[in-house]
Amino acid sequence: MTYARRIEIRLTQTEQKTYAQGKVIRTPGPDPLRIGALVRSELEPVIHSKYGEDTELTFSVAQVTDVRLLGNFPEKAPTVRAWVAGLLADALENLTDVE
């Protein structure tokens, strides 16, 4: 399918820090792409209902969490970014298991 526009959600790789015997032990957090796959089913229908089936939703790993837009949207970019960020925050809040 050819898409008219794309919403790219960029997620960061987190790490968990624990301390043992005075040393910091860093272990990687959940895989951002796995998290994206888990919340896709919640985000995609809402995005498609607002912007149409020709809007692609992608996830990628980045240094900073961000929402990037490609193509023409009916609202200004900051408005769309804020709306998508709110959807993502709600979806992540409802996410219970990432394993």
N, C-alpha and C positions, 0 to 999 in steps of 0.2 A: 504494500500500500504506500502511496505517496502522501506525505504529510505536508500540510500548508504551514504549520508552525510547530515549534518544539519547546517544551519546558524541560530544562535540565536541572535536576536537583543534585547538587554537589555536597557530599557528606565527608566528614573527616574521620580518619582512623584514630580512635581514642586508645589510651592505654590506662591500665590500672596499676597503681603503685601500692606496694605493700612493704613493710619494714620488717626485716629479720636480722637479728644480731647487729643492729646499728647500721645496716646497709639497706639501700633502696633496691627493691626488686620490681622491675617493670615487666608487665605482661600485656600483650596486645588485647585490646577490648574486642567487642564484636565486629565482625566484618561489615563495613558500610554497605557493600553491594548486597549482602544477605539481608540486612535491615531494609534496604530499598525493595528487595523482592517481597519481603513480608508485608510492607505497607502499600505496595503497588495496587493490590486489589481493593484497598480502601480509597486511595486517591484517584485512580484512573476513572472510575465512573463519574465522580463528582466533576473532575476536570472536563471530561467529555460532555457532560450535560451542560456545562457553562460555555465551553469554547468549541464544541463540536468534535466529531469522531476523527477529524483530520488534524487533531492536536496530538503530537507524540509526547510521551513522558519517558524520560531517561534518567538514569542514576549514574553517578561517577564518583570517584574518590579524589579529594582535593585537600589542600592544606587548610583551607577555610571553608566552613559551611556556607553555601550560597545558592541562589536560584538564578539561573541564566535563561534568557528568553531568546528565541530565534524566530523571526517571522513577524507578521502583523497581528496585533491583538486589539480588541475593541477599546480597551482602557490603556492608560499610560503604564509604562513598564513598572514604576514603583508600586502602583496599585496592584498589579498582577503579582509581583514578587511578594508583597505583604500578604495577599490572599493565599498564595501557595504555601508560604512559610507558616501561616496559621493552620492550614490543613495538615501540613507535615507535623507541626507541634501536637495537634490533637491526635493524629495517628500514632505518633511515638508514645504519647501519654497512655494510649489504650493498648500498646504493645506489651505483652506480658512475658513472652518467652522468645529469646533470640537464638537459642541453641538448636 
